Every structure is written in C-alpha cells, then in structure tokens.
C-alpha cells in the first residue's frame, strides 16, 4: 500500500506523513527532499528553474520512481502539483490511497513557516502577522486551485485544527489502515 498525502503548503503533509508511516511501519518520503536530492539544488533554486509544468513533470517523474522503487509500503508527502496528468495513470490503482489533507485557512496560517535560500525552515511570527491578509488570501486561493485539482482523485480529510498526532490517528482509523504490531 502506498499513501500519497496531497494538500496546500503548511497543511501538515510531512508531519502527519511521518507519524502515519511510523505507526504503520511504512517508509516515509517527502517529495521536496527527493527533488533536492535528485537535482542537487535547493528548493529555492528548483522553483526558479523552468516553467511550472516543467517542474511538475520533474516532480512527477520522481514520484513515479518512488512508487516503483520497492515493494515496501510507503507514505509520501507530495508537493502541491498543478499538472497531475503526468501521474494520472498511477492514481487510480488499487495499491495507492490518495488523501488530500484539508484545514481552515486560519489553522494553516497558524502553522505557516518560512525557509531561507538554503532551505532552512524558520518561524517569523512578527513578519507573518504583519502580512496576515496577504498570506490568508494566498492560502484561500491555493485551497481553491489545488482543491479543484485534487477533488478528482483524492479522498478529502479535514484535519479540523487537530494536532498532527490526532489527525494521523484519525486517518489510520477512518481509512482502516493496519498499524504495526
């Protein structure tokens, strides 16, 4: 079984994914990390190369490689993708569960973090709060855009502002996933 976690930035895909993978005894992959490793560049450099479609194609190639990599079950936190056609042949298969993590814009804003040019993640609540209107609008637009894309193949899961641990436990329960003994 392969579990793909989709959703907008800062919704909690990586954090929830790691917890689910650990609970199930699955391998965990973060598509952003895999992109950095594959191309030997930072995400900042990657997002400034080529077009969105070209970047999504590259991401989807890496995602396909991950899915075919081994027979081991895995959880993959998937970078927001606009061009799903590159992996559409894999999304409907029996061994892939695609879940879109959802939450309110306010809860996503509360989790908002930044990264510098070296991909070091940091919090800056003063800056974030000073530009709250901008970020809230951006989150809402992303939710609309990606929600329309993901609704065709993902099972929605509303995190309801719960902790990553509670959300992970609910996902395991609601999707009848078997935890490791």
N, C-alpha and C positions, 0 to 999 in steps of 0.2 A: 504494500500500500504506500502510495506517495501522497502527501498532503501539501497542497500549494496554498499559501496564505497570501491573498491579494488585499489591497486597500491603499488608501492615500498615505502620504508620508506622515510619520509620527502617530499613526493609529496604534502601533504596537506589534507589528508583524514579527519583528526579530525577537523581541522579549517574549511574547506569547509562544512563538515558534520554538524557542529554546526550551521552554518549560514543557510544552507538549512532547517534543522529541525525547526529552529526558524521562518523562512519565511513561512513554510508550516503549522506550528502548530503541528509538529510531535515530538515524543520523540527522544532523541539522546542517543546513546550508543557508547562507544569506546571499542572495543574488548580487547585491552590491559588492560584497567581499570577493565573490567569484569573478566579477568583472575586473576589479582592481588587480587580482592575481593573474588573470588571463592576459591582460594588456600591459601589466607592469606600470600602471599610471594611477594617479589619484582619481577619485570620482569627479572632482572639480575639473581636472584635465579631460576626463572622458565626456562630461556633459557639454564641453566646449569644442567637441570634435563632430564633424558631420552634421547631418540633419537628425531630427527626432526619429524618423523612420529608419535611418541607417543605424542609429544607436539601439533602437528597439530590436532590429534584426540581429545585431550582435548579442544583445541580452538574451533573445530567444534561442539563438544557437547555443549559448552557454547553458541555458535552462534545459534544452533538449539533451545536451551532453550529460548534465547532472541526472536527468531522469533515466537515461540509458546507462549510466555509469556502473551500476551494480544492481544486484537483485535485492540488496538491503532496502528496507523501508526507510523513507526519509521525509522530513518536513523541510520545506523550502520557503523562506520569506522572499516574496517576489517584489522587486522594484516596481513601482507603478508603470504599467505598459499601456500605450495607446494603440499599438499595432499588433493586435492579438492574432491576426491571420497567419503569422509566422509559426505559431504553435497550436493553431486550431485543430490540427489533425490528432493531437495528443490529448486535448482537453476532455473529450467525450469518452475516454477509455475507462474500463472498469477499475483499473488499479490507481486512478487519480481522483482524489477528492479535492475540489477547488472551493475554497471558502473565502468570502470577502469579509474582512473584519470591518465593522462599522462602529461609529460612535458619534456623539453630538459634536458639532464644531467647537463648543466650549471645552469639552473634555480633551479633544485633540489639541486645542490651543494650550491647555494646561500642561500637556506633555511636550510641547514644542521645544526642540533643542536645535542648535546650530552646529556647523562644522567649519573648520578653517580650511585653508588651501592645502593642508596636509591631511585632511580628513580626521582631524582630532575633534571629537564631539565636546561641546561645552554648552553650559546654560548661561543665558544673559537675560534674566527676568526684567531688569530695568529697561533694556532695549526692546524686548519682546512686548512689554506692557505699553511702552511709549508708542509702538506701531501696531497696537492691537487691532484697530479697524482694518488695516491692510492685511494682516495675517488671517483674520476671521473671514474676510472676503475671499482670500486666496483658498482657504480650506473649503469654504462652501462651493466655490467654483470647481475645485478638484473633486469634491464629492459628487457633484452633478456629472462632470465629464467622465470620471472613471466609473461611477455607479452605472451609467448608461452602458458602458463597455462591458463591465463585469456581470451585469444582470443576466446576460445571455448564457453564461456558463457556470457561474459561481452560486454556491449556497450562501445566502446572507447570514451574518452572525452579528447581532448588536451587542457590543461589549457593555453598554449601559453604564459606562463610567466605572465599572468594576476594576479591581486590581488585575494585573496580568495572571496571577495565580488563580483567582476566582474565574476569570474568563477562560483560562486553559482548562480548568476542571469542568466548566460548563460545556465547552466544545467536546471534550472527551465523552462526557455523558450524553449530550444531545446527538452526537454523530455515532454513538455506540462503538467507540474505539476501545480496544482492549489494552489495558495497561500492563506493563511488565510485572512479573511476579516478584 
